[in-house]
Structures are given as C-alpha cells and as structure tokens.
Amino acid sequence: MDKKKLGTCLVLCLMLLGTFSTVASAEWPMFQGNNRHTGYVQQDSSFSTQTWLTKLNGSIVATPVLCGDNLYVGTEDGLLYSLDAQDGSQVWSVNLESSVTTSVAVSDDALYVGTDDGYLYSINAETGVENWKYKAGDSINSSPVIDSDKVYFGSDDGYVYSLNRNDGSVAWQFKTGDSVESSPAIYGDKLYIGSNDDKIYAINLDDGSEVWSYTTADDVKSSPAVSNDTIYVGSSDSEVYALDASTGQEVWTYSAGSPVVSSPSIDERQSTLYIGTENGDLYALDIRDGLNKWDVDLGSSINSTPSIFGNNIAVATSNGDIHMLNKFTGDSYWTYYPGYIPGLAGDIDGSVVTSGGSLFFAAEDGYVYSLNTDQQSSPFSMYGYYLIGGVIILCCAGVIVRSVYNRRKKE
C-alpha cells in the first residue's frame, strides 16, 4: 500500500511539473527574437497573461523584449523599465539620461541597450544596476545582438562595434561609409548588417574584417534575417533582397513598390518571408524564389516588423493599430486600435512581441499593452473614458441646442 501511495504521489508530482512547464513564456530576448532575426520562435500555445496596460514616462518607439516573466523596454525620456509580463507592474526602472530607441538584448543575468548619447550599457537584468558602459562616437539606433562572448551593434558614427560582454572592452570595430541604423544578425562565423551607405555587409566575427559587401540603390535601415544560408533584407530603394550568405551573390530580388524600412520575419517551415513597406503594403514572399504568395494594403506605413505566432502574423502600423492576419492567406481576423479609433493613440513604430496567447507592444503615447490573441480581448484604456466623455458632452450639447430651439419656436 505504501508503494502504491508513493507511486501515486510521484505521478501527481510529474503531472504538476508538466503543468507548470506549459505556462512558461517563449523567450523573445532580443530584437526579432533571436540572433538570426527570423522573428519566429517555438511557442507554448497555453502561455497567456492578463490583459493590461501600463503608462511609462516618455513616448516609446522601441520594441519590448520578453525574457522569463519580464518585459524590458526603454523610453525617449531615457528611462529603462523591467515590467512583470503577467500584470504590467513595474519591477524596476533606471534613468539612462538619454533617449532609448532600440530594443534591449538579454542573456543570463545581463541586458544590453544603446542610447541616443552614444552609450552602450550592460545592466543587471534582475536589479537594474549598471555593470559597465561604453561610449561610441555617436547615437546608437541599432538594436544590439549577442552571442556567448560578445555584444554587437551599429552607431550613427558609421562603425559596427564588437564588445566583450564581461567588461565592455572593444574586440573590434568595422567602419562603413555612413550611419548604421540596421541591427546586426549572426549566422555561423559572420555578422550581417546594413548601412546608410547603401550597402549590406558580411563581417568576420573573430576579427571584424570584411568578408563581402553588396551595394543597393539606397539606404539599408532594414535589419537582415538569415535562413538556409541566405540573407534577406529590405532597402529604401523599394527592393527586398535575398543574398547568398557565403558569397553575397544575389539569389533574387523583389520590387515592393515603396521604401522598405521594416525588417523581414521568416517562417522556415512554410518557406515564407513577411515584410512591410512605407506605403502600408504587407507582403508574403516565398524565400526560395521571391514569388509573391499574397499581399495586403494595411493603409498606413509599416516601419515595424511582423511577428509570427501559430497560424497567424501580427504587425503594427504608423496609424497606431495592430493587425492580426492569417499567415497563409493574409485575411484579417482581428484589428486592435489602442485608442479605439484609428490614430487616436499615436504611432506604433516598434514591433509586437508574441508568446502563446499573449501579444505585447508599446506605443508613442507611452503605454505598454498586453492583449490576449486567443480570446481577442484587450484592456480598457483611458481613451475609452475620453470617448465616453466626448459622447456625453455631445449629447448634452444636443439637448441644450434642442431646448433652445424649442423655446424660440414657442416664442
């Protein structure tokens, strides 16, 4: 009997452990989720948080990142926040004293983030205490990417930097011909990045030497994504490029009809790339040959990067709305407006982050939002009260006008 009871307890414990493991978030610890920038991670569909919104100090143009149960995001007022992903409550904040426009990169117990005054910070992820900082020659608008030893990023001074993660010392610097706003991707022994000198570069990770470069017809602010030995990236010349990762030779190009600042997201299982344009067109392209599978006009500039989750994708527009579409057809299944009407809550320049049934994003109005994509539910925001108040005022005004009109009519 004791053995049966012990066996039963062990089975129950294993079941409970299995239950706990199913509610863990799919980590999104840097821009585009991983150092290849595919924008796709394996997600536990059972993970879900509360719907909430949290007001931070300053407008937000950076993309949040999700690591463990924490969201990390910076504001244009120079504040960096750690928020509890379950309810949006603040864990800690630190004042970096200069605008934060990039995503952070998180690994182990440290996070890395750049600022407008040119500093790259290493900060303790649990406490917000600074580990070290490094001063680049100009603003940092390139989200850092990390591997086991180094942190890599670009700067408006035209350099790509490789720093040692343990102390912030310089491993190497690579000079391009103009500012670097593109965020680097890592694949094998190379780093890939775009520059406003109209080029895409492959750089040796060990010593910072150039492996190859490819010249486009305009700025490359889009960040490369890597899949199956191929680099995918957009350009302000309105083209989407697929280049051989080893040689830089062109595999195919696709004319998107307007400048492409958005970075591609890739679903390798479906051989599909998703990318947006400044005209508001969202494209699904076959990564093998650039064939257009579908496209849809979302009506407003897409500067953010699509996020892939389940059978769907989500993307933000400069009109301040979040579109969720079927990734196979482009059909819309839910559009969320933070201000309840288009444009009321301001632009959304950052990308969305998804995990299971939860979707997170930040807007220029300074709010961070958590939505439930399974139930298509969202938090009630202050804009709802504004709209209700506006309706009440209009109704009262209508009553007053009608009363005055009736009184004059009687006279």
N, C-alpha and C positions, 0 to 999 in steps of 0.2 A: 504493500500500500504506500509506504514511504517513497519507494522508487517511482510509483505511478504519479504521486503528487509532485515529486521533483521534476519528472519529465514534463508534466503539465505546466509547471512554473517556467521551465526553460522554453517551452513552445510559446507561452504567452509573452515572455520577455523578447523572444525573437520577433514575434508579431509586432510588439510595441516599437522595437528598434526599426523594423521595416516601415512602420507608420511614420516615425519621426523623420526617416530619411526621405520620404516622399514630399515633405513640405520644405525641403531646403531649396533656396533660390538657385537658379542658374547664374553663375557669376558672370558679370559684364565688367571686368576690372580696368578697362581702358577704352579709348575711342574705338568704335566698331567691334568691341568685344574681345578681340584677340590681336596678336601682333601681325597677323596676315590681313587684318582689316576686312574680313569677309562679312561682318555684320550678322553672323549666324552662329548660334551655339545650341547644343543639345539641351532641351529644357524639359523640366518636370511639369507636366500639364496640371498637376494637382496643387502646385505652389500658387498661393494667392494672398494678397494683403488686403487690409481695409482700403476703402476709397477715402482719400483725404486730400487736402491742400494745405500748404504751409507758406506763409509770407516771409520772405527773406529781405534783408536790407540791400537794396540796389537791384537794378534790372539784370536779367540773366540771358546771356547769349550762348553760354557754354552748354555742352551736353553732359548730363549727370552720368556717373558710373555706379554700378551696383556691385558690391563685394560683401559676401556674407549677408548679414541683415542690415547693412548700412548703405545709404546713398551718399555720394560725395559730389559737391557742386560748388563752384565759385561764382561771385557776382561782379558786376562792373564797379561796385563800390570797394572792391578789394578784399572782401570777406570770403573765406573758405569755410564751408559747412560740412559737418557729418550729421546726417539725419537717420533716424530709425525708419527703415523701409516699411515696417508694419503699420505705423501710425503717423509718420511725418514729424515726430517730436525731435527736438534738437539734442544731439549727443554732445557736440562741442562746436565751437567756431573759433577761427583765428583771423586776425587782421593782417593781411599781407601788404596793405598800404598802397596797392596799385591794382588796376583792373585785371580781372581774370576772365579771359575769353576762350580758354582752352579746356579740354577735358583733363582730368587727372588720370594717372596710371597707378594702379595699386598692386603691390606684391608683398607677401609675407606681412610684416607689420609696418611697412612704409608706403607712403604715397608720394607722387612726384607731380608738380604742377608749375606752369610758367606764368609770368605776369607781364603787364604792359611796360613796366620799367626795366625789363630785360633779365629778371632773376628767375632761375630755375630752383625750386625748393624741394627738399626732401623733408617730409613731415611724418611724425609718428601717427599711424592710422588710428590708433586707439585713443590717443590723448590730445592730438593736435599740436604737440610740442615739436619745434623745429629741430631737425637733425643737422642739416647744413644747407647752404645756399650758394649758387654760382651765378656770377654776373656775365651775361652775354653782351654783345655790342649794341643791341637794340631790342625792341619789343619782341615778345615771344607769342606768336599767334598760331603756332604749330603744336598740336597735342603730342605729348611725349609717348614713346613706345619703349618697352623694357624687355630685356631678356634676363638670364640668370645673373649677369655681372654688370651690365651697362644700362644707361638710360640715354635715349637718342631723341633729338628734336631739332627743329629748324628755327631760324631767327630772321627778323627783318634786316639784320646786318648782312644777309646773304650767305651765312655759314650754316652748315649742318654740324651739330655737336654730338660727340660721344663722351659721356662722363662715367667714371667709375661710381657705382651705386653706393659703395661703402663710405666714401668720403667726399664725393663731388669733384675729384681731380679730373683733369682733361685727359682722355685717352687719345683722341684725335679730333681735328677739325677739317671740314671739307668746304672749300669756297665755291659757290655758284656765282652767276652773274647778276643776281638781283635778290630781292627779299624772298624768304621761304615761308609760305603760309600753309603749304601742304604738310600733312602729317606722315611720318615715315612708316613703312611696312617692312617686316623682316621675313625673309624666306631663305632657308639654307644658310649660306655664309655671306649673304648680301643684304643690304638695306636699299629700299627703293623709295624715291621721294621726287616730288615735282617742285619747280621753282618758277618765279615770275620772270625768269629769263627765257621762258618758253620751252624749257627742257624737262625731260624726265631722266633721272639719274639712277644708275645701279652703282652702289659703293661697297667696297670690300669691308666687311665688319671688323676684321682684325686690325687693319692699318689705315682705313679711311681713304684708300686710293680709288680712283675712278675705274670701274670695270667697263662701262659703256654709258653713252647718253643718246637720247633720241630727241630730235627737235620738232616741236609742233609749231603752229602758226600764231599762238598767243599764250598768255599766262597759264600756268598749271597750278591752280589753287586746290583742285580736287586731290584727294588722297588716294594713292594706289591701293588696290586689293589684289591678292595673289591666290591663284588656284591652278592646279595641274600644270605647273611650270610656265604659267602665263601671267603677265601683269596687265591689269585692267585699270584704266584711269580716264577721267574726262578732262577737257580743256576749254578755256574761254573762246577757242576758235570754233566751238559748237560741235566738236568731234568727240566720240568715245573711242579710245584706242585699246587694242589688245596686242601686246608685245611679248616676244619670246623672252623668258626670264634670264636665260643664259647669255643670249647674244644681243638683245634689244631689237631684233628684226621684227618688222611689222607682220602680225598674223592677220588682222583685219581691222578696219575702221568703220564706224557708223556715224552718219551725219544726223545729229539730234535737232537741228534747226534753230538752236539758240545756245548761248554760252552755258557750259556745264561746270558749275562750282560744286555741286553735290558730288559726294563720293559714292562709288558703286558698292552694293551689297550682293553677295553671291550665295545662291543655293546650289551647292555642288551636286546634290542628289538629283536635282531637276535640271542641271546644266543651264541655269538661268541667272542672269545678272539684272539687277534692278537699279535704275538711276534716274534722277530728275534734272530738269532744266530751268533756266531763269524765266522761260515763258510759261512754266507751270505744267509741262508735259512730263509724265512718268512713263518710262519705258521698261519693258521686259525683253531682254535680248538673249539669244542663245549664245553661251560662252564659247561654243565650238566654232561658229562661223559668223556671229553678229546678226543672224536673222532676227527680225522683229517678230516676237511672238504676240505681243499686244502693246498698245499704248493708250493712255487716257489723259485728258486735259483736266487738271485739278483747279484751274482758274487763277492761280497765283504762284508767284516764284517759289521754286523749291531749292533752297540753299542747304537743307538738311539731308541726311542720308536715310534711306529706308531701313526698317528693321524687320527681320523675317521671324515669324513665330507660327508654328503649326502649319496650317494651310493658308495662312494669311500674311500680309505685309502691312506695316503702318508707316506713315510718313507725315511730317509736318510741313506747313506752308507759311509763307510770309504774311498771309492773310490772318494767321492766328488760329488755324483749325488743324485738327488731326484726322487724317483719312485712314480708314482701315478697309483693305480690299482683299479679295480672293487672289492669291498669288498665281493661280493658273489662268484666270480669265480677266483680271483687272476689275471685276464687278465690285461695287461698293457694298459693304454690309453694315457699316456704321461710320458716321462722321460726327466728331465731337468738337463743339465750339466752346472754349473756356468761358467766353463772355456771353454765351447763349445766342448771340447773333454774330455774323462774320465781322472780324476786325475790331470788335469792342475791347478785347483783352490785349491787343497789341500783337506784334510779330512773334513768331516762334522760329528762331534761327538755329537752335540746337536740334539734335536728333532725338528720337524717342528710344527708350530702353525697355525691353520686354523680358519677362520671366514668367513662364507658365501662364496663368490667367491675369497677370498684372502688367500694367503699362505705366511707365513713368516718363515725365517730361517737364521742362521748365520753360517759362515764357518771359518776355521782356517786361511784363508787369511785375516781376519779382516773385511770382508764385511758382511753387513746385507742386505738381499734380500726380496723384495715383489713381488710375482707373482700373476697373475690372472688365476685361475684354470678353470673358465668358458670359457674364450677365449683362453686358453693355450698360454698366452702371457707373456713375460719377459722383463726386462730392458736390454739394450745393455751395456755390461761391457767393461772394459779396455782390457780384454783378446781378445775381438773381434778385437781391433786395433792391438794387438800383432800378432794375426793370419794373419790379412791383411798385416801387415808389413813383416811378415815372407814369405808370398806368393810373395809379390813384390820383396823381396830380392832374393828368389829362381828363379823367372822369370828373373830378371836382371842377375843373375849368369848364367842362361841357355843361355841368349842372348850373354853374353860375351864369354862363352865357345864355342858356335856355331860359333861366329865371328872369334875367334882364330883358330878354326878347319878349317873353310873355307879358311882363309888366308894361313894357312900352306899347305892346299890341292892345292891351286893355285901355291904355290912356288914349 
